[in-house]
Amino acid sequence: MNRQNTSLTFVDGRGIVLPKANTGAATEDNVARRRYQRGSVFLRGKRELVWVGRWREDVIDESGHIARVHRKEVLGSKRDFPTKKLALRELESRLSPINSTSYRAMRIGTFAGFAREWETEVLSTMKPSTESAIKSQLKVNLIPFFGNYAMKDITARTIQSFIYSREGKAPKTIKNYILTLHMMWRQAKAWNYVTHDPFEGLVLPKGGRTKRLFFTEEEVKRIINAAAEPERTLYWLAAETGLRAGELFGLRAQDVNLEKTSVTVHQAVWNRQVQTPKTDNANREFALSPDLGERLRVFLTTWRPNPLGLLFASRSGLPLDRSNFVVQKLWPLLDSLGISRCGLHAFRHTNGSLMDRLGAPMKLRQQRLGHAPGSDITMAVYTHLIGDDDHKVAAQLGDILRPDVPKFDLTKMQTHGTQ
C-alpha cells in the first residue's frame, strides 16, 4: 500500500508546504477534490484560548504535481465559539469552497516566485515603457513587501498595510502600485494560485489636485517666435495638436497629409525606441490649421530623410530622447524668455485649455487628445473622422498660435536636425 508523505515544511513561517507527493502531474482530470473534508478543531493558547481548525487540502506544487498538505487556521477565541460544536460549524463554512464539486487544486508559492514567473511570461509581452515602469515597481516596492508572503495569505488587510507603509508617496503613485497588483492578481487566478479577491474594501489615499504646468497663450506665441528650426515647427505642432511628447517624436513624414491638412498618429517613441501609442484611442487622425499645414509643407522641402522616416530626429537620424531634448533645447529657450521651466507635456495642457475656451465639442476634444470617449480626464485634467467642426477648431487654434514672423522664408530655413 502506498503511504503518503505527510511531513510538513514551513516557508518563512507564513505557510505550510508538503514535500512533493508521488501523485503525478496535475491535469484537468485529477485536480478535483479527493474526498469530503470535515477537518478537526482544537484549543490552543495560554492567556486566551483560541480554536484552531485543521484539515488537508490538495495543492499543485512548483513542479506541477499534486500534493496533499495540512492546513491550520485560527477560527476565533473560545469566547467567540464557546463549544467545540460551534467551532466545527465555523470550520465547515470555511471548508465549503474546498468541498465544492467545482473545487480545483491551487498552486502554492510565494509572491516573489509568482512575480518572477509573471515577469517572464506576461510582463515581457508589454510595451517597453510599461515593462520598465512595472519592473521598477516590483523591484523597489512590491517584492520587498509581499515577497515572502504565500499567495493565498495575501488579504485586503495585507494590502492595506502596504498602502499605509507607503505613506509619503503621492496618491497617484500608490494607485499605480495597486493597479499593478490587480493586473498580476487576475493572472494569478488564471494560473490557479488564488481564488480570493484581496482588493474589496481597500481604502486608497485621497490627494489634492496636483498642480498642472501649462503655458499661457502669450507664452506659447513667444516660444514659437523665438525658437529656431526645427524646434519652432515642433513646438507649434505640439501646441496646436496637443500630441504627447512620444507621439511628436514618433511622427513620420508620411503621417502628415498635406492634401487633407491632417496628421495621423500610428506610433510613439519611448526611450529612443519606437512602440505603439499609449492606448488604442491614441491611434487617431485629426485636422491641422491651414497655417500649420503650410508651415509643414515648407518644412518638408528641407527635411532630411532618416532610416525611420521620422519628422523630427537627431542629427544621426535616430529617435529623439525626451529628457535630453527638454534639457538641451526647451529649458534654455524658456530661461531666455523668462518663462518657468516646463516639460513638453505643458503644450498638451495648453491645447486642452484652448479648445475649452473655443467651445469645441467634448467628443472632438477627446478625439484630438486621444482620450477614451466619455472619459472625464479631458475636462478634469486638460482644461485650465475629420469633420467641419474639426477643421474649424484647427483653424481657430492656428489663428491664436500663428507666430508674428514673416511667413515661411525659405532662405532662412536650414537643413533640419537636432540633438
N, C-alpha and C positions, 0 to 999 in steps of 0.2 A: 504494500500500500504506500502510495506517495504521501509524504508528510510535508505540509507547507512550512516554510521557514517564517516564524512569526516574531523573530527578534526585532527590536526597534532600534532605530538610529535617529538622533536628534540633529537638526540642522540649525545652528545658531540659536537654539532654544526657542525657535519660532514655530516649528512644525515637526511632524513625525514622519519618517520615511522608512520604508522597509528595504532591505537588500533585495536584489532582483529575484523575483519568483520565477520558477520554471513553468510559466503558463503560456508561453508563446507570444508572438507579436500581436498587438491589438488590431482587430479587423472589425468591420461593420457587424459581423455575426457574433463576436464574442465579447463585445464591450458592455452588454446589458448586465443588470444586477444578477448575482448568482442565487441569492435566496433572500427571503424577507428578513430584515434586521430589526430585532427588538431592543438590543443593547442591554446595558445594565447601569445601575447608579450606585454610588457610594458616597459617604460623608468624608470630608477632609477638612483639616484646619484645627487651630488651637484656640485663638481668640474668638473667631467666629466660624462656625461650621458652615460649609458650603456643600451643595450637591454637585457631584461631578458625573457627567454622562460618559459612557464608554461604549464604543461599537467598532465594527470592522467595515472597511469600505474599499472597493476596488478603485485603483488608480492606474494611469498609464505612466510608467517611469521614463527616464530620459532616453532609454534605448528603444522605446516604443513597445515594451512588453507590459502586460497587465500584472500588477502586483496587488496583494491584499494587505492593507495597513490597518493598524489600530489607531483610532481617533479618540481623543479625550477633549472634553469641553466643560467648563463651569456653567451649570444651568442656573444657579442662583443660590441664595442663602437658605438656611433652614427656616428662617422667618418667612421667606417668600414661599417655600414649599414645606409646610410643617410635617408632612408624611411622605414616606417613600412612594406611595401610590401617586401622589401629586407630582413628584419629581419624575416618575416614569412617564406620566402623561405629557409633561413638558418635553421630555426626550423624544417621545413618539412624534410630537409635532415637528421637531427639528429633523427627524429622520424621514419624514414623509417624502421629501424630494428623492432621497436615495431609494426608497421603496416603491417609487412610481414606476409603472411599466415602461415609461419613456426615458428612464434614467440611463445615462451613458457614463462610463468611467471618465474621470477627469485626469488631465495630465498634471504632474507635480513639478514644481520648480520654483526658483526664486525670481523676483522681479529682474534682477541683474541678468540671470540666464535667459529669461524671456526677451529682455531688451536686446541682448546680443543677437538672438535669433531674428527678432523683428527688424533690427537694423540691417542685417544681411539680406533678408528676403523681401522686405517691404520698403523700408526707407530708401534703399538703393535704387528703387524704381522711380522715385520722385524727382522733381526738378532740382538742379544743383543748389539753387538758392534755398529751397525748402529743406533739402538734406543737410546743408551746412548749419542752418538755424537750429534744427531739431537735434543734431549731433551735439551742439553746444549745450542745449538744454539738458540732454541726457547726462553728459559728462560732468557738468558743473552743479546741477541741481537735483535731477530726478534719481539717478542711480545712487549718489551719495546718501540720499534719504531713504529711498524704498529698496535699495539693492538687496539687502539681506532678508527682506520680508518674503515669505511664501506667498504666491499669487493669491491663494484662497484666503489669506489672512488680511489682505488689504481691504479696509472698510471705509465707509464715509468718515468715521472718526479718524482713521489714519490719514486720509487726505486732508481733512480739516486741520489736523496737527501740522501737516506740511505747509498749508496756507499760512497758518499762524507763524511758523518758523521763518517764513519769507518776509516778515514784517520789515518795512523799509523799501521793499521793491514797489515799483509802480503798479497800480491795479491792472493796467493792461498787460504788463509782463506776467503777472500771476495768472491772469485769464489765459494767456498763451500757454503756460505750463499745463493748465487743466485741459485745454483743447488737445494738446499733445497726448496727455494721459487718456483722454476719452477716445482718441483715434487708436491708440495702442490697445485699449480695452476691448474695442469692437473686434480686433483681430484675435485677442486672447480668447474671447468667447468662441470665435470661429474655429480656433485651434484646440478647443476643449481644455483650456487652462482654468476657466472660471465659468460660473453660470450667474453669479450675482451682479447687482448694479451698485457700485460704491459711490455713485455721484448724486443720488437722490438726497435732497435736503442740504446740500453744500451751501455754505454762505460765503460768497465771494466779496472781496473788498470793494467799496464804492469810493471812487476818487472824484475830485473836482474836474471840471473841464480842463484839459491840457491846453496851454496857450499855443495856438497855431500861428506860425510865422508866415506872413504873406507880404507882397509888395502892393503899394498903392498904385492907382492908375498913373499918377505922375512919375512915380519911381520907375515903373516899367518902361515908360517912354524915354526917361533919361538913360536907363540901362541900354535899351536898344540903340539910341542915338550915339552913345559913347563907345559901344563895342565895335571891334574890328571884325572883319570876316575871317572865318566862317561863324564865329560866335554870334554875330548880330543876327544872322538868319536863324540860328539855333534858338536864341532867346525869344525872338519874335514867334517862332513856331511853338515854343513851349508856352508862351503867354496866351496865344490865340487858341491853341488846341487843348491845353491842359494835359498833354501827354505826360505820363510818368517818365522819369529820367531814363529808365531801362528801355522804355518804348522809343524815346527820342534817339537813343544810341543804337537801337536795333532797326531803325528805319532804313530802307534801301531806296536807291534812286527809282527803282521800278514801282515802289509803293506810292509814289507821287503821280497822280493822274492830272496832267495839265489841261486836258480837254474838258474833263468834268470839274476841274478845280477842286479836287478832293485828295484825301490821304487815307491809306488803308494800313491798319496795324495787324501784322501777322506774326511778329516775333519781338523779343526783347533781349537786352544784354544785361547779364549779371556777372560781376567779377571778370569781365572781359570774355565771357562765354555767351554764345547765342543760345537762347532757350525759348520755350513757348511763353506767351504773355501770362500775366499773373492769374487771370481767370478766363473762363470761356467768354464772358461778356467783354473782355478786353480785346478780343478779336472783332474789329469793327472798321467801318468806313464812314467818314463824315466830311462835310464841306469845308473849304477854305475860303477866306475872303478874296476878292479879286486882287487886292493889293499884295497879299501874301502869295497868291498864286503867281503873280508877275515877278515877285522877288525870287521865288523858287525857279521860275523859268530862266531868269538871268543867272542865278546861282549855278544851275546845272550846265550852263555853257562853259563854265570854267572849273567845274567839278572834276576832280582827279579820280578815275576809277580805281577800285581796290578789289582784292580777291573775293570779298564777301558782298561787294556791291553796296556797302553802307554809305548812307548820305553824309554822315559825319564819322570820320575815322582818324586814327593817329597818323603821323607822317609816314609810318611804316605800313599803313593800311590795315592795322588791327583795330578791334573794337576799343572804344574809349573806356577808361576807368572813371567811374563817377566821382570817387573821392579825390583822385588826382585832378580831375577837371575843375571841381569846385575850389580846391585849394590853390591851384595854379592859374586858373582863368577867372572864375566868378568872384572870389573874395578880393583879389587885388583891384578889380573893377569897382566893386561895391565900396571898398575903402577909399578909393579915389573920388567917389561921388558922395561920400559921407552917408551912405546907406548902411543900416545894420546888416551884419552878415546873416545870410540865409542859405539854405540849400536850393537845389533846382526844384524841389517839391513846392517851394513858395510860389512859383509861377502857376502851378496847378491850383492852389488855393485861390490865387488871384483870379484865375479863369472862372472858377466856380462862382465867386462873388460877383464878377462882372455879368455873367449870364443871369444871375438872380436879379441884378439891377436892371437888366434889359427886359425882364419879364419873360424869359424863354420858358416854354412849357417844360414841366418836370421830366416828362418822358424823354424829351430831346436832350436835356442836360445829362440825364443818366446815360443816354446813348453815347454822347460825345465824351463823357468822362470814363466810360467803360464800367459803370456800376450796374448791378443787377436791377431789373425792373421792380419797383416797389420798395427798394432799399431806402432807409432814412439817412444813410451816410451822406448822400448828396446835399441834403439841406442841413443836417446837424453838424457836419464836419467841413464841407467845402463851400459854405456860404458865409461869409463875413460880408437804310433807306434814306437816301438823301432827298429831302423834300424842299418845298418852298420855304418853310419855316427855318430849316437848317441853313439854307443859303442866306436868308435874311439876317439870322443871328451872326453868321460868319462875316457878312459884310459890315454889320454894326461893330463887331469886335475889331475888324480891320480899320474902321474909321477912328475908333478910340486909340488904337495902338500904333497907327501909322507914324513912323519916325519923321521928325522935322528936318529932313535932309534932302538934297537934290535926288530925284528918283533915278536909281539904277544906272549910275555912270559906270559903264563897262571898263573904262580906262583906269578906274580907281579900285577895281576888284582884282584881287590877286588869286593865284592858284591856291585852292583851299586845302588846308591841312593843319592839324593842331595836335598838341601833345596832351 
